[in-house]
Amino acid sequence: MADTADDQAPLQQHKWYEDLQALLLGTLLLSFGVTLYSKAMLITGGVAGTSLLVEFATSLTFGPVFFVLNLPFFALSILRMGWGFSIRTLISIALISGLTRLIPLWIDVSSLNPAFAAVMGAAMMGIGLVVLLRHRAGIGGVTILSQFLQDKGIIRAGLFQLIVDLAILVVALFMLPLKLVALSIVGAFVLNLTVAINHKPGRYRGMS
């Protein structure tokens, strides 16, 4: 089959204002999804899920916990992904930490169906993550550590992430009603499906 005109088009780098817009939009979507999860007392995987559990168990709020827990992974990000990706990721983490504190001040949700929060919050987080990934940014956390451990031959990245997420689920079972844990699992499926469908290597030709 002949290449399409789009396949033959030269790669174009993102402009700085395009990256800026992506960082703002991506982190806003992620933060809104996290806010829905926080309100409905749902959990997700990785550092975000750990931060939500800390919020539910203590007087601490998600934003500061999320920022602090991600700091150790920043050094690994520099080693594996370089300064450009790492700086954009640090900005994303800082924005999410701040926005998750501001959004509840901007919007008052007096009633929220947990099932709706699980699906819509996960979809928003998934779309937000895709936006960031397309502009070579991330949200730090376990993904970077899992890739590092795989590179060292210690454990496969996917297996390590699964172990971490299962550990979060086990802890959640002692803290949250079973219904909310089950809805969180549904949300995890929606989030991962959203990313898998919308972020495929080679499909998006923009570069940073």
KAZIQUI-V897638 format. One line per field, one symbol per residue. phi: phi as a letter, one per 40 degrees, with the letter a starting at -180 (. if undefined). psi: psi as a letter, one per 30 degrees, with the letter a starting at -180 (. if undefined). A space follows every 50 residues. Layout:
# KAZIQUI-V897638
phi = ???
psi = ???
This chain:
# KAZIQUI-V897638
phi = .ccccccccccbccccccccccccccccccccccccccccfbbbcgcccc cccccccbccbddcccccccdcccccccccbgcdcccccccccccccccc ccdcccbbbcaacdccccccccccccccccdcccbfaabggcdccccccc ccgcacdcccccccccccccccccbbcdcccccccccccccccccccbbb dgcbbcbb
psi = kkkleeefkkkkkklefeeeeeeeeeeeeeeeeeeeeeefhllalaeeee eeeeeffaglleeeeeeeffeffeeeeeeefleeeeeeeeeeeeeeeeef feefffkjjfkkkeeeeeeeeeeeeeeeeeeeefghlagbafeeeeeeee efgekkeeeeeeeeeeeeeeeeffflkeeeeeeeeeeeeeeeeeeeefik kfekgkl.
